[in-house]
Structure formats: C-alpha cells, structure tokens
C-alpha cells in the first residue's frame, strides 16, 4: 500500500505544472537575452507568456488549429517542435517535451527563432493583450535596475 501511495505522489509531482512568479519570469527572460530582442522590450515577452500560460512551465493544450501547444509560450507542435503530429515541421529542431523544462532555455531558444521569422504577432495573445500597451508594469518591482 505504501508503495502505491509513493508512486502516486511521485506521478503527481511530475505532472503538476510549475507556475513561476512574475519576477522569476522577468529575471529568467533577462538572463536569456530577451531584453530588446528584435526590438521588443522585456515587458512584451513577460506579458505574452502570462496570457499564453499564466507562466506555467508545463502547460500543454490542444491547439485550435493543428497539433498541441507547449510550455510557457504555448509553442505549437505542428510548426515548431516534434511530438508526432502528422505533417509537423519541427522548425526549432527539438522534441516538444523540451519546452516543458523549468529552466526555459529550450523554450526561449525556440521563441527567438519564431520572433526572428514572424515577430511577436505570431502569438494572438500578444497582439490582443500586449501590443501597443504600456509594458513597464510587467517588469516593475523586479529589481532590474
């Protein structure tokens, strides 16, 4: 019986999505070079990630189009990563599971490729909730100065 309880608890820990705090996200994004990347200030990336995943690193959802969306940026498997989606392109050249890592390196590397090719408008949430709005509130109080 104890073994069953331990296995269940381990399974829950693996499956549970970690939600980062706003300032954790700001610090990681800054360390990974997103401040000013392709002309967008850090707040744009923090805002978009919030509206995509509420900063949950392990979020996976079925896409309204094709494939699934993965990780903090909800990167789509049909075009950007490999999860077995029929006809998938895997332009970031990585398994979609790599986008569920708490250190965010693979997610940010893939995001950079997407932004270089398509800009932040690739994310409807950025265009709907972040574009043209004041971004300083997303980084305020996180000790970046």
N, C-alpha and C positions, 0 to 999 in steps of 0.2 A: 504493500500500500504506500509506504514512504517513497518508494521508487517512482510510482505513478505520480505522486504529488510533486516530486522534484522535477521529473520530466515535464510535467505541465507548466510549472513555474519557469523553467528554462525556455520552453517554447513561447510562452507569453512575453518574456523579456526580449527574445529575438524579434518577435512580430510587432512589438509595441513601437510606435513611431515616436522618435525624439523630437520635441519641439524646442527649438533654440529661442533664446531671448533676442529682442531687437538688438541690443548692444553686442551680443555674441555674434550675430549675423554681420553687423557693421564691422567689427574687428576682423572677422574671417575674410569678408569681402575686401577690406582694405589691404590685408596681408597678401591676398591673392591677386592684387593689382587691378581691382575693378574701379578704383577712383580715377575718373577721367577716361576710362577705357572707351575708345571710339567716340569720344566727345560727350559722354554721359557722366554726370556726377554720381557719386556713390548712392545717394538717395533714390535714384531711379531704379537701381538694382535691388535695393532693400524693399522698396515699395512693390515692385513687380513680384518678388519672391513671396512677400506677405500675401498678396492677392491670389497667387497661384497655389500656395500650400500652407499658408499661415505659419511658415518657417518650419514645417515638419519635414525632416530629412528622409524619412522612409515612406512617404506618401506615394501610393500607386493608385491610379484610377483609369477606368476605361475612357478612351477618348471619344469625343462626339464625332470625330472623323474616322480615323483608322488607327489600329494599334492601341497602346496604352501610354499614359503619361507618367513619368517617373521623377521622384525626388523633389527637392526644394524648389526647382524651377519648372517642374512638370514637363520635362523634355519628352517629346513624342518618339515612340519606338518605330513608327513606320519610316520616318526620315532619318533620325539621328542616332539611334542605338539598336543593338541586336537583342531581341527577345523571342525570336522565332516567328515574328509577324511575316506572313506571306507577302513577298514583294518588297520587304524592308530594305532600305538603302544603307543604314549604318554609317552615315557620313562622319560621325565622331569616332568611328572605329573602336567601339568599346561595348561590352555587354551592358544591358540596361541596369542590371544589378549593381554595377559600379556607381551608378547615380544615387544609390541609397546609402552611401557612406557618410558618417557624421563629419569627417574632415573636409568634405565638399570639394576636394581637389579635382576629381573627375568631372563633377557637375560644373564647376567653374571653367575648366578647360573646354568642355563641350559648349557651354554658354558663350564663351569667347568666339568659338568658331561660328556659332549661329549669329551672333551680333555682327561679326565681320561680314558675313554673307547677306544677312537680311535685316539687320538692325533690331532694335527692341520692339518694333512694330510686329515682329513675328509672334509676340505674345499679345493677344487681345486684351488681357487684363492690364498690361502696361498702357496700352492706348486708351482704354476706358477709364482707368482709375489713377494713373500717374502722369501721363503725358500732358504737359502744359500746366501742371500744378506745382505748388511750392514743395520742393523736396527736402528742405533743411530740417523739417520736423522729423524725418525718418532717421537722422543721424544725431540730432540734438541730445546732449547729455551723455554721450557715449565716450567722452574723453579723447577725442581725436586731435585736439589742438596741440 
